[in-house]
Amino acid sequence: MPQPRLLFVYNADGGLVNALKDTWHKAVSPETYECALCAITYGALSMRPEWKAYLKRLPYETRFLHRDEWIAAFPGAGEPLPAIFLQEGASPPLVLVRAEEMKLGQSLDELMTLLNRKLAVQPGQRE
C-alpha cells in the first residue's frame, strides 16, 4: 500500500513570474498577501529551514502544489486555499488544515502544532 501523502496547496499560481510577484507582494504589503501557508513557511527566497526539517521528520510523503496545479490535478475541488490535505492511496484528498485555520501573522510553531494535532486524529475521524 502506498505511503499516505500530505498535499500542501498554496493560494498562489506557479511559475517564475508569479513567484517574483509573490515575493514582492510579501515584502511590500504582507498584510494583504493571500497565501498564509507561503507567508508562514517561506522566508524571502526559500523554505524556512525549521519547516523543512519538521517535514522530513513526518512519516508522510509530501507534495507541494500551487493553485493552478491543484486545479489541474483535482478539478472541481472547491476547498478554499491555502490548505493542507491528506491523501491515502488513490482516494480523493481529505482536507486536514483549512484556509481559515491558517492566518497571516501566525507563527511557524503554531502551524506545526496545529498540523501535529490534526495528524494525531485517526483516519475516518477527521474534524
N, C-alpha and C positions, 0 to 999 in steps of 0.2 A: 504494500500500500504506500502511495506517495506521502512524503512528509507534508504536514499542514503548512500552509503558506500565509504570511501576513502581507497584505497589499496596502501600501501607503500611497494614497492618492491625493496629489496636490491640486489646489484650486488655481492652477496656472497652466497654460499651454506649454508644450515642449519646444525646443529649438533654440538656437543661439541668439537670435534677435529677441525672442521673448525672455530668455534668461538675462540678457543685458537690461531690458526694460524693467524686469522684476528687481534686479539688483539696484538699479537707480531708484525705483519706487520705494523699496525698503529703506534706503539711505535718506531720501529726501522727505518722505511722508509716511513713516512706519505705521502711524495710527490709522491710515486708510488702506493699508495693504490688505488684499483679500485672502491671503493664504496663511492662516495661523500655523499650520504644520511646517511650512517652509520657514516662517519667521522664527519659530521656536527651535528648529533642528539645524538650521544653517546659519553660519556667520556671513560675513560679507561675500566670500567667494566659495566656501566649501562647507561640507557637512561638519558639524561640531564633533571633535574627537571623542568626547564623552558619550555622545549619541551613537556614534559608530561602534564604540566598544560595547555599549549596552546591547545593541542589536546582535552583535556577534555572540553574546552570551545566551541569547534566547534559543530555545530548541525548535525554531521555526525557520523555514526558508523565508527570505524577504524579497519583495519585489516593489519597485517604486514606479509609479505611473503619473504622468501629467494628465490633466483633464481631458485633452484631446485623445490621448492614448487609451484612457479609461473608457471613453465613449465608444471608441472603435472596437475595443475588446469586449465590452459589455453593453451593447446598445439597449436602450430602454431602462437602464439602471438609473433611478431617479433620486438617489440619496444625495442631499446637499454635500458639497465638498468644501474644505478638505475632509477626509475621513480615513479611518483605518479599518480594513476588512480582514476577516479570517476566511480562508478557503481550504476546504478539505477535499482532496481528490478532485473529481470532476464536478462536484456540487457547486451551485452558484455561491459567490462570496456572501458572507453574512457580515453586516455592519458590527464592528466591535467598538469603535470610538466615533461618535457622531460629530459633525461640524460644530454644533453648539457646545460640545464638551471641550473643544479646543478654542482658547481665546487669545487674542493678541495681548501680549504682556504676560501671558502665563509662562512660568519658568520651565526649563527642560526637566528639572527634577519633578515638578508637578505632573508633566505629561508622562514621564516614566512611571511614576506612582500610579497614575490613572490606568495606564496600559497594564501594569502588573496586576492591578485589582481586576481588570476585565479578563485577563488571561487566566486568573485563578478560578473563574466561573467555568464549570464543566460544559462541554458542548451540549447543545439542546436546552441549556438553561440560560441562554444569553438574555441580558436585560433588554 
